[in-house]
Structure formats: structure tokens, C-alpha cells
């Protein structure tokens, strides 16, 4: 299910991270069991801040 999206003229992982944080809190994803899965391509906007937050468990989502 698509829970959030944005349109932009540039690729930025900070924009993706902001969108992910909004969706994470709006839909209470930290309470999901089993863990929520984030299905993304290998674009630059899905790396950087996004990977750092997921790896540090700031956002408990499995990236696929």
C-alpha cells in the first residue's frame, strides 16, 4: 500500500526521509507486527539519510 508520496524536481534523500518520518508517525508503524517493509528502488533518494535512520533503528522498518 502506498502510504505517502511527494513530487519534486530533484532527488534528495532528505526529502525521502522527511516523507518517511511523516508516514511512520501518522500510521503508527512502530506498533506494527510483523515489522513494516519499505519497498524502494536503488535510487539516490532512497539512500543516505534513509539508510542511516533504518540501520540505527530510529525508524524500525525493513528496507527491501
mmCIF file as gemmi writes it, N, C-alpha and C atoms, coordinates in Angstrom:
data_model
loop_
_atom_site.group_PDB
_atom_site.id
_atom_site.type_symbol
_atom_site.label_atom_id
_atom_site.label_alt_id
_atom_site.label_comp_id
_atom_site.label_asym_id
_atom_site.label_entity_id
_atom_site.label_seq_id
_atom_site.pdbx_PDB_ins_code
_atom_site.Cartn_x
_atom_site.Cartn_y
_atom_site.Cartn_z
_atom_site.occupancy
_atom_site.B_iso_or_equiv
_atom_site.pdbx_formal_charge
_atom_site.auth_seq_id
_atom_site.auth_asym_id
_atom_site.pdbx_PDB_model_num
ATOM 1 N N . UNK Axp A 1 ? 0.839 -1.163 0 1 0 ? 1 A 1
ATOM 2 C CA . UNK Axp A 1 ? 0 0 0 1 0 ? 1 A 1
ATOM 3 C C . UNK Axp A 1 ? 0.893 1.238 0 1 0 ? 1 A 1
ATOM 4 N N . UNK Axp A 2 ? 0.579 2.204 -0.779 1 0 ? 2 A 1
ATOM 5 C CA . UNK Axp A 2 ? 1.311 3.471 -0.781 1 0 ? 2 A 1
ATOM 6 C C . UNK Axp A 2 ? 0.736 4.346 0.324 1 0 ? 2 A 1
ATOM 7 N N . UNK Axp A 3 ? 1.551 4.69 1.304 1 0 ? 3 A 1
ATOM 8 C CA . UNK Axp A 3 ? 1.09 5.496 2.428 1 0 ? 3 A 1
ATOM 9 C C . UNK Axp A 3 ? 1.449 6.965 2.282 1 0 ? 3 A 1
ATOM 10 N N . UNK Axp A 4 ? 2.424 7.266 1.449 1 0 ? 4 A 1
ATOM 11 C CA . UNK Axp A 4 ? 2.835 8.654 1.27 1 0 ? 4 A 1
ATOM 12 C C . UNK Axp A 4 ? 3.652 8.82 0.013 1 0 ? 4 A 1
ATOM 13 N N . UNK Axp A 5 ? 3.579 9.991 -0.569 1 0 ? 5 A 1
ATOM 14 C CA . UNK Axp A 5 ? 4.348 10.279 -1.776 1 0 ? 5 A 1
ATOM 15 C C . UNK Axp A 5 ? 4.502 11.785 -1.911 1 0 ? 5 A 1
ATOM 16 N N . UNK Axp A 6 ? 5.47 12.203 -2.69 1 0 ? 6 A 1
ATOM 17 C CA . UNK Axp A 6 ? 5.714 13.622 -2.975 1 0 ? 6 A 1
ATOM 18 C C . UNK Axp A 6 ? 6.21 13.758 -4.402 1 0 ? 6 A 1
ATOM 19 N N . UNK Axp A 7 ? 5.98 14.899 -4.973 1 0 ? 7 A 1
ATOM 20 C CA . UNK Axp A 7 ? 6.5 15.232 -6.295 1 0 ? 7 A 1
ATOM 21 C C . UNK Axp A 7 ? 7.557 16.312 -6.107 1 0 ? 7 A 1
ATOM 22 N N . UNK Axp A 8 ? 8.688 16.144 -6.761 1 0 ? 8 A 1
ATOM 23 C CA . UNK Axp A 8 ? 9.771 17.119 -6.638 1 0 ? 8 A 1
ATOM 24 C C . UNK Axp A 8 ? 10.549 17.183 -7.942 1 0 ? 8 A 1
ATOM 25 N N . UNK Axp A 9 ? 11.292 18.257 -8.101 1 0 ? 9 A 1
ATOM 26 C CA . UNK Axp A 9 ? 12.117 18.445 -9.289 1 0 ? 9 A 1
ATOM 27 C C . UNK Axp A 9 ? 13.53 17.917 -9.113 1 0 ? 9 A 1
ATOM 28 N N . UNK Axp A 10 ? 13.877 17.462 -7.901 1 0 ? 10 A 1
ATOM 29 C CA . UNK Axp A 10 ? 15.213 16.948 -7.653 1 0 ? 10 A 1
ATOM 30 C C . UNK Axp A 10 ? 15.158 15.73 -6.733 1 0 ? 10 A 1
ATOM 31 N N . UNK Axp A 11 ? 16.19 14.896 -6.817 1 0 ? 11 A 1
ATOM 32 C CA . UNK Axp A 11 ? 16.296 13.71 -5.972 1 0 ? 11 A 1
ATOM 33 C C . UNK Axp A 11 ? 17.071 14.075 -4.714 1 0 ? 11 A 1
ATOM 34 N N . UNK Axp A 12 ? 16.477 13.887 -3.546 1 0 ? 12 A 1
ATOM 35 C CA . UNK Axp A 12 ? 17.162 14.204 -2.298 1 0 ? 12 A 1
ATOM 36 C C . UNK Axp A 12 ? 16.744 13.19 -1.242 1 0 ? 12 A 1
ATOM 37 N N . UNK Axp A 13 ? 17.718 12.575 -0.587 1 0 ? 13 A 1
ATOM 38 C CA . UNK Axp A 13 ? 17.368 11.618 0.454 1 0 ? 13 A 1
ATOM 39 C C . UNK Axp A 13 ? 16.735 12.313 1.654 1 0 ? 13 A 1
ATOM 40 N N . UNK Axp A 14 ? 17.058 13.594 1.874 1 0 ? 14 A 1
ATOM 41 C CA . UNK Axp A 14 ? 16.44 14.314 2.991 1 0 ? 14 A 1
ATOM 42 C C . UNK Axp A 14 ? 14.934 14.47 2.784 1 0 ? 14 A 1
ATOM 43 N N . UNK Axp A 15 ? 14.507 14.648 1.551 1 0 ? 15 A 1
ATOM 44 C CA . UNK Axp A 15 ? 13.083 14.754 1.239 1 0 ? 15 A 1
ATOM 45 C C . UNK Axp A 15 ? 12.39 13.407 1.476 1 0 ? 15 A 1
ATOM 46 N N . UNK Axp A 16 ? 13.043 12.331 1.049 1 0 ? 16 A 1
ATOM 47 C CA . UNK Axp A 16 ? 12.501 10.995 1.273 1 0 ? 16 A 1
ATOM 48 C C . UNK Axp A 16 ? 12.418 10.696 2.761 1 0 ? 16 A 1
ATOM 49 N N . UNK Axp A 17 ? 13.434 11.099 3.522 1 0 ? 17 A 1
ATOM 50 C CA . UNK Axp A 17 ? 13.456 10.869 4.963 1 0 ? 17 A 1
ATOM 51 C C . UNK Axp A 17 ? 12.324 11.623 5.644 1 0 ? 17 A 1
ATOM 52 N N . UNK Axp A 18 ? 12.095 12.863 5.25 1 0 ? 18 A 1
ATOM 53 C CA . UNK Axp A 18 ? 11.002 13.659 5.816 1 0 ? 18 A 1
ATOM 54 C C . UNK Axp A 18 ? 9.648 12.986 5.537 1 0 ? 18 A 1
ATOM 55 N N . UNK Axp A 19 ? 9.472 12.519 4.327 1 0 ? 19 A 1
ATOM 56 C CA . UNK Axp A 19 ? 8.241 11.827 3.952 1 0 ? 19 A 1
ATOM 57 C C . UNK Axp A 19 ? 8.079 10.535 4.759 1 0 ? 19 A 1
ATOM 58 N N . UNK Axp A 20 ? 9.16 9.79 4.912 1 0 ? 20 A 1
ATOM 59 C CA . UNK Axp A 20 ? 9.126 8.542 5.661 1 0 ? 20 A 1
ATOM 60 C C . UNK Axp A 20 ? 8.784 8.779 7.131 1 0 ? 20 A 1
ATOM 61 N N . UNK Axp A 21 ? 9.375 9.802 7.738 1 0 ? 21 A 1
ATOM 62 C CA . UNK Axp A 21 ? 9.065 10.13 9.145 1 0 ? 21 A 1
ATOM 63 C C . UNK Axp A 21 ? 7.595 10.504 9.308 1 0 ? 21 A 1
ATOM 64 N N . UNK Axp A 22 ? 7.056 11.27 8.367 1 0 ? 22 A 1
ATOM 65 C CA . UNK Axp A 22 ? 5.647 11.665 8.417 1 0 ? 22 A 1
ATOM 66 C C . UNK Axp A 22 ? 4.74 10.439 8.368 1 0 ? 22 A 1
ATOM 67 N N . UNK Axp A 23 ? 4.983 9.56 7.417 1 0 ? 23 A 1
ATOM 68 C CA . UNK Axp A 23 ? 4.172 8.336 7.274 1 0 ? 23 A 1
ATOM 69 C C . UNK Axp A 23 ? 4.335 7.453 8.51 1 0 ? 23 A 1
ATOM 70 N N . UNK Axp A 24 ? 5.557 7.312 9.004 1 0 ? 24 A 1
ATOM 71 C CA . UNK Axp A 24 ? 5.852 6.463 10.16 1 0 ? 24 A 1
ATOM 72 C C . UNK Axp A 24 ? 5.05 6.892 11.375 1 0 ? 24 A 1
ATOM 73 N N . UNK Axp A 25 ? 4.993 8.193 11.627 1 0 ? 25 A 1
ATOM 74 C CA . UNK Axp A 25 ? 4.253 8.679 12.795 1 0 ? 25 A 1
ATOM 75 C C . UNK Axp A 25 ? 2.742 8.739 12.551 1 0 ? 25 A 1
ATOM 76 N N . UNK Axp A 26 ? 2.33 9.101 11.362 1 0 ? 26 A 1
ATOM 77 C CA . UNK Axp A 26 ? 0.902 9.228 11.06 1 0 ? 26 A 1
ATOM 78 C C . UNK Axp A 26 ? 0.166 7.88 11.165 1 0 ? 26 A 1
ATOM 79 N N . UNK Axp A 27 ? 0.826 6.816 10.72 1 0 ? 27 A 1
ATOM 80 C CA . UNK Axp A 27 ? 0.188 5.499 10.698 1 0 ? 27 A 1
ATOM 81 C C . UNK Axp A 27 ? 0.674 4.581 11.822 1 0 ? 27 A 1
ATOM 82 N N . UNK Axp A 28 ? 1.397 5.137 12.813 1 0 ? 28 A 1
ATOM 83 C CA . UNK Axp A 28 ? 1.861 4.375 13.976 1 0 ? 28 A 1
ATOM 84 C C . UNK Axp A 28 ? 2.576 3.085 13.576 1 0 ? 28 A 1
ATOM 85 N N . UNK Axp A 29 ? 3.482 3.175 12.607 1 0 ? 29 A 1
ATOM 86 C CA . UNK Axp A 29 ? 4.144 1.992 12.086 1 0 ? 29 A 1
ATOM 87 C C . UNK Axp A 29 ? 5.051 1.302 13.098 1 0 ? 29 A 1
ATOM 88 N N . UNK Axp A 30 ? 5.5 2.038 14.132 1 0 ? 30 A 1
ATOM 89 C CA . UNK Axp A 30 ? 6.347 1.411 15.135 1 0 ? 30 A 1
ATOM 90 C C . UNK Axp A 30 ? 5.598 0.328 15.909 1 0 ? 30 A 1
ATOM 91 N N . UNK Axp A 31 ? 4.274 0.342 15.853 1 0 ? 31 A 1
ATOM 92 C CA . UNK Axp A 31 ? 3.456 -0.64 16.569 1 0 ? 31 A 1
ATOM 93 C C . UNK Axp A 31 ? 3.108 -1.859 15.713 1 0 ? 31 A 1
ATOM 94 N N . UNK Axp A 32 ? 3.491 -1.85 14.46 1 0 ? 32 A 1
ATOM 95 C CA . UNK Axp A 32 ? 3.145 -2.951 13.552 1 0 ? 32 A 1
ATOM 96 C C . UNK Axp A 32 ? 3.934 -4.213 13.883 1 0 ? 32 A 1
ATOM 97 N N . UNK Axp A 33 ? 3.25 -5.333 13.808 1 0 ? 33 A 1
ATOM 98 C CA . UNK Axp A 33 ? 3.884 -6.629 13.99 1 0 ? 33 A 1
ATOM 99 C C . UNK Axp A 33 ? 3.271 -7.597 12.995 1 0 ? 33 A 1
ATOM 100 N N . UNK Axp A 34 ? 3.988 -8.124 12.038 1 0 ? 34 A 1
ATOM 101 C CA . UNK Axp A 34 ? 5.43 -8.01 11.876 1 0 ? 34 A 1
ATOM 102 C C . UNK Axp A 34 ? 5.845 -6.623 11.395 1 0 ? 34 A 1
ATOM 103 N N . UNK Axp A 35 ? 7.123 -6.407 11.427 1 0 ? 35 A 1
ATOM 104 C CA . UNK Axp A 35 ? 7.726 -5.118 11.063 1 0 ? 35 A 1
ATOM 105 C C . UNK Axp A 35 ? 7.315 -4.678 9.657 1 0 ? 35 A 1
ATOM 106 N N . UNK Axp A 36 ? 7.114 -3.389 9.5 1 0 ? 36 A 1
ATOM 107 C CA . UNK Axp A 36 ? 6.767 -2.798 8.208 1 0 ? 36 A 1
ATOM 108 C C . UNK Axp A 36 ? 7.931 -2.933 7.234 1 0 ? 36 A 1
ATOM 109 N N . UNK Axp A 37 ? 7.618 -3.197 5.966 1 0 ? 37 A 1
ATOM 110 C CA . UNK Axp A 37 ? 8.632 -3.332 4.928 1 0 ? 37 A 1
ATOM 111 C C . UNK Axp A 37 ? 8.531 -2.137 3.98 1 0 ? 37 A 1
ATOM 112 N N . UNK Axp A 38 ? 9.663 -1.508 3.709 1 0 ? 38 A 1
ATOM 113 C CA . UNK Axp A 38 ? 9.744 -0.394 2.774 1 0 ? 38 A 1
ATOM 114 C C . UNK Axp A 38 ? 10.295 -0.926 1.461 1 0 ? 38 A 1
ATOM 115 N N . UNK Axp A 39 ? 9.497 -0.915 0.429 1 0 ? 39 A 1
ATOM 116 C CA . UNK Axp A 39 ? 9.894 -1.4 -0.889 1 0 ? 39 A 1
ATOM 117 C C . UNK Axp A 39 ? 10.261 -0.197 -1.748 1 0 ? 39 A 1
ATOM 118 N N . UNK Axp A 40 ? 11.547 -0.059 -2.06 1 0 ? 40 A 1
ATOM 119 C CA . UNK Axp A 40 ? 12.041 1.076 -2.84 1 0 ? 40 A 1
ATOM 120 C C . UNK Axp A 40 ? 13.036 0.595 -3.886 1 0 ? 40 A 1
ATOM 121 N N . UNK Axp A 41 ? 13.261 1.428 -4.892 1 0 ? 41 A 1
ATOM 122 C CA . UNK Axp A 41 ? 14.3 1.108 -5.87 1 0 ? 41 A 1
ATOM 123 C C . UNK Axp A 41 ? 15.651 1.543 -5.311 1 0 ? 41 A 1
ATOM 124 N N . UNK Axp A 42 ? 16.691 1.468 -6.113 1 0 ? 42 A 1
ATOM 125 C CA . UNK Axp A 42 ? 18.038 1.77 -5.654 1 0 ? 42 A 1
ATOM 126 C C . UNK Axp A 42 ? 18.45 3.208 -5.972 1 0 ? 42 A 1
ATOM 127 N N . UNK Axp A 43 ? 17.458 4.097 -6.113 1 0 ? 43 A 1
ATOM 128 C CA . UNK Axp A 43 ? 17.738 5.491 -6.427 1 0 ? 43 A 1
ATOM 129 C C . UNK Axp A 43 ? 18.427 6.215 -5.283 1 0 ? 43 A 1
ATOM 130 N N . UNK Axp A 44 ? 19.149 7.266 -5.617 1 0 ? 44 A 1
ATOM 131 C CA . UNK Axp A 44 ? 19.915 8.04 -4.64 1 0 ? 44 A 1
ATOM 132 C C . UNK Axp A 44 ? 19.024 8.613 -3.535 1 0 ? 44 A 1
ATOM 133 N N . UNK Axp A 45 ? 17.762 8.914 -3.862 1 0 ? 45 A 1
ATOM 134 C CA . UNK Axp A 45 ? 16.856 9.478 -2.862 1 0 ? 45 A 1
ATOM 135 C C . UNK Axp A 45 ? 16.49 8.47 -1.771 1 0 ? 45 A 1
ATOM 136 N N . UNK Axp A 46 ? 16.732 7.187 -2.025 1 0 ? 46 A 1
ATOM 137 C CA . UNK Axp A 46 ? 16.422 6.136 -1.058 1 0 ? 46 A 1
ATOM 138 C C . UNK Axp A 46 ? 17.645 5.663 -0.292 1 0 ? 46 A 1
ATOM 139 N N . UNK Axp A 47 ? 18.714 6.414 -0.374 1 0 ? 47 A 1
ATOM 140 C CA . UNK Axp A 47 ? 19.954 6.09 0.34 1 0 ? 47 A 1
ATOM 141 C C . UNK Axp A 47 ? 20.245 7.214 1.332 1 0 ? 47 A 1
ATOM 142 N N . UNK Axp A 48 ? 21.445 7.321 1.784 1 0 ? 48 A 1
ATOM 143 C CA . UNK Axp A 48 ? 21.844 8.415 2.683 1 0 ? 48 A 1
ATOM 144 C C . UNK Axp A 48 ? 21.063 8.424 3.978 1 0 ? 48 A 1
ATOM 145 N N . UNK Axp A 49 ? 20.292 9.473 4.222 1 0 ? 49 A 1
ATOM 146 C CA . UNK Axp A 49 ? 19.54 9.644 5.459 1 0 ? 49 A 1
ATOM 147 C C . UNK Axp A 49 ? 18.599 8.473 5.714 1 0 ? 49 A 1
ATOM 148 N N . UNK Axp A 50 ? 17.992 7.961 4.675 1 0 ? 50 A 1
ATOM 149 C CA . UNK Axp A 50 ? 17.04 6.858 4.816 1 0 ? 50 A 1
ATOM 150 C C . UNK Axp A 50 ? 17.746 5.616 5.359 1 0 ? 50 A 1
ATOM 151 N N . UNK Axp A 51 ? 18.834 5.215 4.739 1 0 ? 51 A 1
ATOM 152 C CA . UNK Axp A 51 ? 19.592 4.041 5.188 1 0 ? 51 A 1
ATOM 153 C C . UNK Axp A 51 ? 20.122 4.25 6.605 1 0 ? 51 A 1
ATOM 154 N N . UNK Axp A 52 ? 20.635 5.427 6.888 1 0 ? 52 A 1
ATOM 155 C CA . UNK Axp A 52 ? 21.171 5.72 8.222 1 0 ? 52 A 1
ATOM 156 C C . UNK Axp A 52 ? 20.096 5.561 9.291 1 0 ? 52 A 1
ATOM 157 N N . UNK Axp A 53 ? 18.91 6.085 9.045 1 0 ? 53 A 1
ATOM 158 C CA . UNK Axp A 53 ? 17.816 6.018 10.021 1 0 ? 53 A 1
ATOM 159 C C . UNK Axp A 53 ? 17.34 4.589 10.235 1 0 ? 53 A 1
ATOM 160 N N . UNK Axp A 54 ? 17.246 3.821 9.16 1 0 ? 54 A 1
ATOM 161 C CA . UNK Axp A 54 ? 16.793 2.436 9.27 1 0 ? 54 A 1
ATOM 162 C C . UNK Axp A 54 ? 17.852 1.579 9.97 1 0 ? 54 A 1
ATOM 163 N N . UNK Axp A 55 ? 19.114 1.762 9.615 1 0 ? 55 A 1
ATOM 164 C CA . UNK Axp A 55 ? 20.195 0.987 10.228 1 0 ? 55 A 1
ATOM 165 C C . UNK Axp A 55 ? 20.375 1.32 11.702 1 0 ? 55 A 1
ATOM 166 N N . UNK Axp A 56 ? 20.124 2.571 12.097 1 0 ? 56 A 1
ATOM 167 C CA . UNK Axp A 56 ? 20.262 2.968 13.501 1 0 ? 56 A 1
ATOM 168 C C . UNK Axp A 56 ? 19.001 2.652 14.299 1 0 ? 56 A 1
ATOM 169 N N . UNK Axp A 57 ? 17.996 2.132 13.634 1 0 ? 57 A 1
ATOM 170 C CA . UNK Axp A 57 ? 16.702 1.788 14.219 1 0 ? 57 A 1
ATOM 171 C C . UNK Axp A 57 ? 15.942 3.002 14.746 1 0 ? 57 A 1
ATOM 172 N N . UNK Axp A 58 ? 16.283 4.187 14.248 1 0 ? 58 A 1
ATOM 173 C CA . UNK Axp A 58 ? 15.482 5.378 14.545 1 0 ? 58 A 1
ATOM 174 C C . UNK Axp A 58 ? 14.073 5.142 14.015 1 0 ? 58 A 1
ATOM 175 N N . UNK Axp A 59 ? 14.008 4.509 12.864 1 0 ? 59 A 1
ATOM 176 C CA . UNK Axp A 59 ? 12.745 4.11 12.249 1 0 ? 59 A 1
ATOM 177 C C . UNK Axp A 59 ? 12.832 2.604 12.054 1 0 ? 59 A 1
ATOM 178 N N . UNK Axp A 60 ? 11.964 1.874 12.698 1 0 ? 60 A 1
ATOM 179 C CA . UNK Axp A 60 ? 12.023 0.406 12.665 1 0 ? 60 A 1
ATOM 180 C C . UNK Axp A 60 ? 11.244 -0.138 11.471 1 0 ? 60 A 1
ATOM 181 N N . UNK Axp A 61 ? 11.914 -0.068 10.335 1 0 ? 61 A 1
ATOM 182 C CA . UNK Axp A 61 ? 11.341 -0.541 9.073 1 0 ? 61 A 1
ATOM 183 C C . UNK Axp A 61 ? 12.4 -1.376 8.379 1 0 ? 61 A 1
ATOM 184 N N . UNK Axp A 62 ? 11.973 -2.437 7.738 1 0 ? 62 A 1
ATOM 185 C CA . UNK Axp A 62 ? 12.891 -3.261 6.959 1 0 ? 62 A 1
ATOM 186 C C . UNK Axp A 62 ? 12.879 -2.751 5.521 1 0 ? 62 A 1
ATOM 187 N N . UNK Axp A 63 ? 14.058 -2.409 4.976 1 0 ? 63 A 1
ATOM 188 C CA . UNK Axp A 63 ? 14.177 -1.917 3.606 1 0 ? 63 A 1
ATOM 189 C C . UNK Axp A 63 ? 14.392 -3.096 2.673 1 0 ? 63 A 1
ATOM 190 N N . UNK Axp A 64 ? 13.555 -3.195 1.663 1 0 ? 64 A 1
ATOM 191 C CA . UNK Axp A 64 ? 13.652 -4.293 0.706 1 0 ? 64 A 1
ATOM 192 C C . UNK Axp A 64 ? 13.965 -3.742 -0.662 1 0 ? 64 A 1
